[in-house]
């Protein structure tokens, strides 16, 4: 059985680079139900730098986007744009912590005794 550890944060935030705006520190998951027409993930990812990855789903949601935003304003802007793009329902969950697999101990090396 694999152990999981809780780590603060989630995705690795980008370091702040002088002259290039704010660091991306607000992490969220957007679960989207399509309207009459499916959303184009490639276009969304190209249009919004906050979109880091996504999953096409079968179930209550059709698409899950992993977002890393500069703050609540950018998160609201992405949610509004998803609605304008044709999403019937958008649910945003903030990432508080991330579960990562525990590091396996290093393998034991056996050496012959002289």
C-alpha positions as protocol buffer text, in pm:
chain_id: "A"
residue {
  index: 1
  type: UNK
  ca { x: 0 y: 0 z: 0 }
}
residue {
  index: 2
  type: UNK
  ca { x: 135 y: 343 z: -94 }
}
residue {
  index: 3
  type: UNK
  ca { x: 140 y: 610 z: 175 }
}
residue {
  index: 4
  type: UNK
  ca { x: 31 y: 962 z: 90 }
}
residue {
  index: 5
  type: UNK
  ca { x: 156 y: 1280 z: 251 }
}
residue {
  index: 6
  type: UNK
  ca { x: -20 y: 1616 z: 264 }
}
residue {
  index: 7
  type: UNK
  ca { x: 198 y: 1899 z: 143 }
}
residue {
  index: 8
  type: UNK
  ca { x: 109 y: 2268 z: 162 }
}
residue {
  index: 9
  type: UNK
  ca { x: 25 y: 2425 z: -169 }
}
residue {
  index: 10
  type: UNK
  ca { x: -28 y: 2223 z: -481 }
}
residue {
  index: 11
  type: UNK
  ca { x: 127 y: 2270 z: -819 }
}
residue {
  index: 12
  type: UNK
  ca { x: 466 y: 2431 z: -805 }
}
residue {
  index: 13
  type: UNK
  ca { x: 405 y: 2808 z: -817 }
}
residue {
  index: 14
  type: UNK
  ca { x: 611 y: 2999 z: -1066 }
}
residue {
  index: 15
  type: UNK
  ca { x: 885 y: 3211 z: -916 }
}
residue {
  index: 16
  type: UNK
  ca { x: 834 y: 3584 z: -944 }
}
residue {
  index: 17
  type: UNK
  ca { x: 1049 y: 3731 z: -1218 }
}
residue {
  index: 18
  type: UNK
  ca { x: 1119 y: 4106 z: -1193 }
}
residue {
  index: 19
  type: UNK
  ca { x: 935 y: 4295 z: -1465 }
}
residue {
  index: 20
  type: UNK
  ca { x: 704 y: 4005 z: -1558 }
}
residue {
  index: 21
  type: UNK
  ca { x: 403 y: 4068 z: -1334 }
}
residue {
  index: 22
  type: UNK
  ca { x: 272 y: 3873 z: -1039 }
}
residue {
  index: 23
  type: UNK
  ca { x: 367 y: 3521 z: -942 }
}
residue {
  index: 24
  type: UNK
  ca { x: 94 y: 3260 z: -993 }
}
residue {
  index: 25
  type: UNK
  ca { x: -1 y: 3140 z: -648 }
}
residue {
  index: 26
  type: UNK
  ca { x: -379 y: 3073 z: -642 }
}
residue {
  index: 27
  type: UNK
  ca { x: -447 y: 2715 z: -748 }
}
residue {
  index: 28
  type: UNK
  ca { x: -790 y: 2585 z: -839 }
}
residue {
  index: 29
  type: UNK
  ca { x: -974 y: 2307 z: -1018 }
}
residue {
  index: 30
  type: UNK
  ca { x: -1252 y: 2407 z: -1259 }
}
residue {
  index: 31
  type: UNK
  ca { x: -1507 y: 2131 z: -1330 }
}
residue {
  index: 32
  type: UNK
  ca { x: -1706 y: 2220 z: -1640 }
}
residue {
  index: 33
  type: UNK
  ca { x: -2025 y: 2082 z: -1791 }
}
residue {
  index: 34
  type: UNK
  ca { x: -2061 y: 2158 z: -2159 }
}
residue {
  index: 35
  type: UNK
  ca { x: -2351 y: 2346 z: -2304 }
}
residue {
  index: 36
  type: UNK
  ca { x: -2485 y: 2241 z: -2644 }
}
residue {
  index: 37
  type: UNK
  ca { x: -2134 y: 2256 z: -2796 }
}
residue {
  index: 38
  type: UNK
  ca { x: -1817 y: 2105 z: -2638 }
}
residue {
  index: 39
  type: UNK
  ca { x: -1548 y: 2354 z: -2534 }
}
residue {
  index: 40
  type: UNK
  ca { x: -1218 y: 2354 z: -2719 }
}
residue {
  index: 41
  type: UNK
  ca { x: -952 y: 2275 z: -2457 }
}
residue {
  index: 42
  type: UNK
  ca { x: -661 y: 2369 z: -2685 }
}
residue {
  index: 43
  type: UNK
  ca { x: -810 y: 2716 z: -2744 }
}
residue {
  index: 44
  type: UNK
  ca { x: -878 y: 2765 z: -2372 }
}
residue {
  index: 45
  type: UNK
  ca { x: -523 y: 2663 z: -2280 }
}
residue {
  index: 46
  type: UNK
  ca { x: -378 y: 2900 z: -2541 }
}
residue {
  index: 47
  type: UNK
  ca { x: -604 y: 3190 z: -2439 }
}
residue {
  index: 48
  type: UNK
  ca { x: -557 y: 3166 z: -2061 }
}
residue {
  index: 49
  type: UNK
  ca { x: -208 y: 3126 z: -1908 }
}
residue {
  index: 50
  type: UNK
  ca { x: -377 y: 3009 z: -1587 }
}
residue {
  index: 51
  type: UNK
  ca { x: -481 y: 2679 z: -1754 }
}
residue {
  index: 52
  type: UNK
  ca { x: -204 y: 2430 z: -1677 }
}
residue {
  index: 53
  type: UNK
  ca { x: -366 y: 2099 z: -1771 }
}
residue {
  index: 54
  type: UNK
  ca { x: -701 y: 1936 z: -1816 }
}
residue {
  index: 55
  type: UNK
  ca { x: -888 y: 1611 z: -1824 }
}
residue {
  index: 56
  type: UNK
  ca { x: -1184 y: 1506 z: -2039 }
}
residue {
  index: 57
  type: UNK
  ca { x: -1426 y: 1328 z: -1807 }
}
residue {
  index: 58
  type: UNK
  ca { x: -1730 y: 1100 z: -1818 }
}
residue {
  index: 59
  type: UNK
  ca { x: -1969 y: 1175 z: -1533 }
}
residue {
  index: 60
  type: UNK
  ca { x: -2107 y: 1489 z: -1372 }
}
residue {
  index: 61
  type: UNK
  ca { x: -1849 y: 1711 z: -1541 }
}
residue {
  index: 62
  type: UNK
  ca { x: -1719 y: 1696 z: -1898 }
}
residue {
  index: 63
  type: UNK
  ca { x: -1389 y: 1874 z: -1846 }
}
residue {
  index: 64
  type: UNK
  ca { x: -1161 y: 1943 z: -1551 }
}
residue {
  index: 65
  type: UNK
  ca { x: -907 y: 2223 z: -1578 }
}
residue {
  index: 66
  type: UNK
  ca { x: -615 y: 2267 z: -1340 }
}
residue {
  index: 67
  type: UNK
  ca { x: -564 y: 2640 z: -1292 }
}
residue {
  index: 68
  type: UNK
  ca { x: -279 y: 2839 z: -1139 }
}
residue {
  index: 69
  type: UNK
  ca { x: -384 y: 3205 z: -1115 }
}
residue {
  index: 70
  type: UNK
  ca { x: -220 y: 3527 z: -1001 }
}
residue {
  index: 71
  type: UNK
  ca { x: -513 y: 3594 z: -768 }
}
residue {
  index: 72
  type: UNK
  ca { x: -890 y: 3595 z: -729 }
}
residue {
  index: 73
  type: UNK
  ca { x: -938 y: 3850 z: -1008 }
}
residue {
  index: 74
  type: UNK
  ca { x: -780 y: 3624 z: -1270 }
}
residue {
  index: 75
  type: UNK
  ca { x: -974 y: 3325 z: -1137 }
}
residue {
  index: 76
  type: UNK
  ca { x: -1304 y: 3517 z: -1172 }
}
residue {
  index: 77
  type: UNK
  ca { x: -1203 y: 3626 z: -1524 }
}
residue {
  index: 78
  type: UNK
  ca { x: -1133 y: 3266 z: -1630 }
}
residue {
  index: 79
  type: UNK
  ca { x: -1467 y: 3146 z: -1483 }
}
residue {
  index: 80
  type: UNK
  ca { x: -1657 y: 3425 z: -1663 }
}
residue {
  index: 81
  type: UNK
  ca { x: -1478 y: 3344 z: -1991 }
}
residue {
  index: 82
  type: UNK
  ca { x: -1572 y: 2976 z: -1956 }
}
residue {
  index: 83
  type: UNK
  ca { x: -1938 y: 3075 z: -1926 }
}
residue {
  index: 84
  type: UNK
  ca { x: -1907 y: 3305 z: -2229 }
}
residue {
  index: 85
  type: UNK
  ca { x: -1741 y: 3020 z: -2424 }
}
residue {
  index: 86
  type: UNK
  ca { x: -2054 y: 2808 z: -2377 }
}
residue {
  index: 87
  type: UNK
  ca { x: -2012 y: 2617 z: -2051 }
}
residue {
  index: 88
  type: UNK
  ca { x: -2348 y: 2525 z: -1902 }
}
residue {
  index: 89
  type: UNK
  ca { x: -2202 y: 2485 z: -1553 }
}
residue {
  index: 90
  type: UNK
  ca { x: -1865 y: 2581 z: -1401 }
}
residue {
  index: 91
  type: UNK
  ca { x: -1765 y: 2471 z: -1051 }
}
residue {
  index: 92
  type: UNK
  ca { x: -1445 y: 2615 z: -906 }
}
residue {
  index: 93
  type: UNK
  ca { x: -1269 y: 2444 z: -613 }
}
residue {
  index: 94
  type: UNK
  ca { x: -963 y: 2604 z: -454 }
}
residue {
  index: 95
  type: UNK
  ca { x: -664 y: 2377 z: -395 }
}
residue {
  index: 96
  type: UNK
  ca { x: -560 y: 2391 z: -30 }
}
residue {
  index: 97
  type: UNK
  ca { x: -309 y: 2105 z: -23 }
}
residue {
  index: 98
  type: UNK
  ca { x: -185 y: 1835 z: -257 }
}
residue {
  index: 99
  type: UNK
  ca { x: -150 y: 1465 z: -187 }
}
residue {
  index: 100
  type: UNK
  ca { x: 174 y: 1319 z: -317 }
}
residue {
  index: 101
  type: UNK
  ca { x: 302 y: 963 z: -291 }
}
residue {
  index: 102
  type: UNK
  ca { x: 546 y: 914 z: -6 }
}
residue {
  index: 103
  type: UNK
  ca { x: 906 y: 874 z: -106 }
}
residue {
  index: 104
  type: UNK
  ca { x: 999 y: 508 z: -111 }
}
residue {
  index: 105
  type: UNK
  ca { x: 1303 y: 426 z: 99 }
}
residue {
  index: 106
  type: UNK
  ca { x: 1623 y: 378 z: -94 }
}
residue {
  index: 107
  type: UNK
  ca { x: 1685 y: 15 z: -188 }
}
residue {
  index: 108
  type: UNK
  ca { x: 1921 y: -172 z: 39 }
}
residue {
  index: 109
  type: UNK
  ca { x: 2248 y: -272 z: -125 }
}
residue {
  index: 110
  type: UNK
  ca { x: 2388 y: -604 z: -16 }
}
residue {
  index: 111
  type: UNK
  ca { x: 2765 y: -642 z: -18 }
}
residue {
  index: 112
  type: UNK
  ca { x: 2965 y: -958 z: 47 }
}
residue {
  index: 113
  type: UNK
  ca { x: 3139 y: -970 z: 380 }
}
residue {
  index: 114
  type: UNK
  ca { x: 3521 y: -1005 z: 334 }
}
